[in-house]
């Protein structure tokens, strides 16, 4: 009974978490673009790269959280392999973004 409840509710929770990640990336990108325009026209100076990298890193964390929850629903080894690769790629992207953020802060 509990397994059936988890199988019904968890996909909805995963979808909501993924939508939150997509929303964060979208809003952060639009915000960074707005700051870029302000900086381009010399209206005000903003750390555009830091703003964009922060939004991407935060959105990626939500997407990885959804992938981790997907491990509960896995039924075969091939699904686990694919999911493991996705998590690994997202973790590497997150690491690269954090390194880029540190480089921007130091400059």
N, C-alpha and C positions, 0 to 999 in steps of 0.2 A: 504494500500500500504506500509506504513512504517512497519507494523507488519510482512508482508511477507518478506520484505528486512531483518529485524532483524532475522527472522526464518531461512533465508538462509545464512546470513553472520556469525551470532553468533556461530554456531557449528564449523566453521573453526577457528574463533578466539580462542575459548575454546581449540580446539585441539592444536593450536600453543602454547598457554600458558602452557598446560600440557606437551608438548614436551620440552619446555624450562626448566620446572621443572625437568623432567627426565634427560635432558642433564646436568643440574647443579649437580644433585645427582651423576650421573655417573662420570663426570669429577672430582668432589670433592672426590669421593671414590677412584678413580684411583690415584689421587694426594696424598691422605692420605696414600694409600698403598705404593706409591713410597717413601714418607717420612718415613714410617714405616721401609722399607727396609734399608734406609740410617741410621736410628737410630739403627736398629738391628745389622748392621755390623759396628757400631761405627764410621761411616764416618762423620756424623754431627747430632747434637741433634735438633729435631723438636718437636713441640707440636702436635702430631698426633691426639690425641683425640679432641683437639680444632678444628683442621682443618676439621676433619670428621663431627663433630657436627655442625660446621658452614655451611658446604655444605648441610647437611641434613635439617637444619633449613631453609636455603634460598630456597632450592628446594621445601620444604613443603609449604612455603609461596606462591610460584607460583601455586602449586597444589590447595591450598585453594582459591586463586584468581579465578581460573577456576571454582571451585565448586560454588563460589558466583555468577559468571556469569550464571551458569546453572539455577539459581533460576528464571531467566527471562523466561526460556522455560518451566517451570513446569506447568502442566495442571491439576494435581490431587493431592489430599491430601496425598495419599500413596507415590507418588514421592517426595513430600515435606518432609515427615517423613524420608525416606531413605536418602535424601540429607542432612537433618539436622543432622542425626546421623553421616554421613561421615564427615561433617564439624566439629562436636563436637569431634570426634576421632582424626582428624588431628590437631585441636587446642590443645587437650591434649598432643599429641605427640610433638607438637611444644613447649609447656610449659615444658615438661620433658627434652627436648633437651636443652632449655635455662637454666634450673636448673643445668643440667649436665655441661654445659659450665661454669657457675659460680663456680661450685665446682672444676673444673679443673683449673680455673684461680686462685682460692684461695690456691690451693695445691702447 
